[in-house]
Amino acid sequence: MATIVNAEAFLVDLEVETVRTDAVQSFVKQETIFVEVTCDDGLTGLGYSYTIGTGGRAVLSLLREHLIGRLIGRDSRLVEAAWQDLFAATRATSVGAITSLALAAVDTALWDLRAKRAGEPLWMLAGGHRERVPLYDTEGGWLHLSTGELVTGAVAARDAGWPGVKLKVGKPRAHHDLERLLAVRQAVGADLDIMVDANQSMTAAEAIRRAALYEQAGVFWFEEPLPADDVAGHLRLARSTSIPVAVGESMYSPAQFRDYLQRGAASIVQVDVARVGGITPWLKVAHLAETFNVMVCPHFLMELHVSLVAAIPNGMYVEHIPQLRAITLQEMRIEEGHAVAPDVPGLGIAWDRDAMDIRRVA
Ligand SMILES: [Mg+2]
């Protein structure tokens, strides 16, 4: 049998591994919300979700008061049924960030269990496309870093064989963004993808103006130029520039992606497995994007996204931002600029339970 007999939710706070700033915020701490599910045969699944500093306790409260109790007695193999039932139980707060983050913690736990039960790594069970996926670095591109530091980071990434780097944009004056981009481009040459990310900080008019400047640096994508709910603005921008527009890290349901794709307002999809509500909806978004001939480059959570990008045919990049080192026994494998999907059954993240317990805050 595979009946769920116990489910627990808890919160672990992680210090940021390095200062991370963009045009609108800094990464304060990683509130990591875990859900652990145990079945009557003793098998367990551990899933997680996160925030970058606010709302973690709200997610935990929703899980404890309304969701995890509903898992007891369920057949853990019916992952889609569990997702739908829990979603239906949160009608009053759906679609919303807190609810999607809570659903993701449960859903990733059930996928961990499913993959362990199958004896297969997640990347195979979820599709099985390729074991290694290209990796780009964001850790050397934060907005507070000097131009010299951006150049040093990008050159190091290139020399290590990484195919891309991301730089934050949104300095008060557009020419500062451009000078930083051109300095990096000049230092690394033509054979490195340079992505830029404005973290929703601009108006459509300003993004159109800046994109015309950024084109000089051969930018690979322009990420979150505008607030995520401004689909029409993204469409205007997409029509005005040769730079692909990338969105998705601030979207909390598959239907939001459908709107962007249907209207031609996004050329790269950055669906985040935690924010979209788990692996179950993540795969739907990825397959939807495939039908539009659009590539998927998920936001953050590289330890989990490596397996998901490896599962699908239209996965292009995984984002390098290490943030789980304090609570894992082993880091994600990187070989020649590629992330390697774990080949052990389950999500394949080597959790350090003692380190997690020490950092547990609720
Ligand atoms: Mg971003």
Residues whose N, C-alpha, C, O or C-beta is under 5 A from the ligand:
A	BS01	MG	D197
